[in-house]
């Protein structure tokens, strides 16, 4: 009887507590507090239906952080920013974590290399990791190995400006299916080495270098896309591309059991 009473009391507490009275982005403010400027949200313009807090952009200080936030909130997704030193405990509060442009430059590489085990554990537990253009500027030879993904990936920070618009390599993947005219990310960084686990979805039309890579590990998904999201940047992805990046990569309650967009659309739209 005591066990049943405790269970009933716990349920009552949950029902009586506002969902927003938590600090999921660890900035010291309750997420429902109007002064919590690290939370951006807008009504769902595209029908997006994620719960508040399900998407986090890691705040490295790069100006691309606000662009990811603005573009995704424009698509109807509530988005948090979280500190660059966020560990596994913080990451597990989100279905999708986005690493912004230049997170592998000389100012940031050591931070994420030190958190590699946390990010890999996050993916393996069912999280979705979106790796934005790492841009290893200032690293030796402007090259770096991205150790916070579970498979080999080594990049250089140069590109061929004729590689736009990119071409779809696999038109049957969840991300690309049914979008032949949409501009996805192109090869803004050069892939020097990659493990066989990565699937190339999109590549540059001239060099054939990957622009979008995808893989799974454990229960989670990893997206790597190599173009800056700023509308004025070199060959940025369209909104339709960003929408697919979110829906096909995020983990947690929206685990992808099929690689087709039609299944995702049926289940979650």
Secondary structure as the mmCIF struct_conf table of DSSP 4:
data_model
#
loop_
_struct_conf.conf_type_id
_struct_conf.id
_struct_conf.beg_label_comp_id
_struct_conf.beg_label_asym_id
_struct_conf.beg_label_seq_id
_struct_conf.end_label_comp_id
_struct_conf.end_label_asym_id
_struct_conf.end_label_seq_id
HELX_RH_AL_P HELX_RH_AL_P1 UNK A 2 UNK A 16
BEND BEND1 UNK A 17 UNK A 17
TURN_TY1_P TURN_TY1_P1 UNK A 19 UNK A 20
BEND BEND2 UNK A 22 UNK A 22
TURN_TY1_P TURN_TY1_P2 UNK A 24 UNK A 25
BEND BEND3 UNK A 27 UNK A 29
TURN_TY1_P TURN_TY1_P3 UNK A 31 UNK A 32
TURN_TY1_P TURN_TY1_P4 UNK A 34 UNK A 35
TURN_TY1_P TURN_TY1_P5 UNK A 37 UNK A 38
STRN STRN1 UNK A 39 UNK A 40
TURN_TY1_P TURN_TY1_P6 UNK A 45 UNK A 46
HELX_LH_PP_P HELX_LH_PP_P1 UNK A 50 UNK A 51
TURN_TY1_P TURN_TY1_P7 UNK A 52 UNK A 53
STRN STRN2 UNK A 55 UNK A 59
BEND BEND4 UNK A 61 UNK A 61
TURN_TY1_P TURN_TY1_P8 UNK A 63 UNK A 63
HELX_RH_AL_P HELX_RH_AL_P2 UNK A 64 UNK A 74
TURN_TY1_P TURN_TY1_P9 UNK A 75 UNK A 76
STRN STRN3 UNK A 79 UNK A 83
TURN_TY1_P TURN_TY1_P10 UNK A 84 UNK A 85
HELX_RH_AL_P HELX_RH_AL_P3 UNK A 88 UNK A 91
TURN_TY1_P TURN_TY1_P11 UNK A 92 UNK A 93
BEND BEND5 UNK A 95 UNK A 95
STRN STRN4 UNK A 96 UNK A 99
TURN_TY1_P TURN_TY1_P12 UNK A 101 UNK A 104
BEND BEND6 UNK A 105 UNK A 105
TURN_TY1_P TURN_TY1_P13 UNK A 106 UNK A 108
HELX_RH_AL_P HELX_RH_AL_P4 UNK A 109 UNK A 114
TURN_TY1_P TURN_TY1_P14 UNK A 115 UNK A 115
HELX_RH_AL_P HELX_RH_AL_P5 UNK A 116 UNK A 124
TURN_TY1_P TURN_TY1_P15 UNK A 125 UNK A 126
STRN STRN5 UNK A 128 UNK A 131
TURN_TY1_P TURN_TY1_P16 UNK A 137 UNK A 138
BEND BEND7 UNK A 139 UNK A 139
HELX_RH_3T_P HELX_RH_3T_P1 UNK A 140 UNK A 142
STRN STRN6 UNK A 143 UNK A 145
TURN_TY1_P TURN_TY1_P17 UNK A 147 UNK A 148
BEND BEND8 UNK A 149 UNK A 151
STRN STRN7 UNK A 153 UNK A 156
BEND BEND9 UNK A 157 UNK A 157
TURN_TY1_P TURN_TY1_P18 UNK A 161 UNK A 162
BEND BEND10 UNK A 165 UNK A 165
STRN STRN8 UNK A 167 UNK A 168
BEND BEND11 UNK A 169 UNK A 169
TURN_TY1_P TURN_TY1_P19 UNK A 171 UNK A 172
BEND BEND12 UNK A 173 UNK A 173
TURN_TY1_P TURN_TY1_P20 UNK A 174 UNK A 178
TURN_TY1_P TURN_TY1_P21 UNK A 180 UNK A 181
BEND BEND13 UNK A 188 UNK A 189
STRN STRN9 UNK A 190 UNK A 194
TURN_TY1_P TURN_TY1_P22 UNK A 196 UNK A 197
STRN STRN10 UNK A 199 UNK A 203
TURN_TY1_P TURN_TY1_P23 UNK A 205 UNK A 207
STRN STRN11 UNK A 210 UNK A 217
TURN_TY1_P TURN_TY1_P24 UNK A 218 UNK A 219
STRN STRN12 UNK A 220 UNK A 225
BEND BEND14 UNK A 227 UNK A 227
TURN_TY1_P TURN_TY1_P25 UNK A 231 UNK A 232
BEND BEND15 UNK A 233 UNK A 233
TURN_TY1_P TURN_TY1_P26 UNK A 234 UNK A 235
HELX_LH_PP_P HELX_LH_PP_P2 UNK A 236 UNK A 238
HELX_RH_AL_P HELX_RH_AL_P6 UNK A 239 UNK A 249
HELX_RH_3T_P HELX_RH_3T_P2 UNK A 252 UNK A 254
BEND BEND16 UNK A 258 UNK A 259
HELX_RH_AL_P HELX_RH_AL_P7 UNK A 261 UNK A 268
#
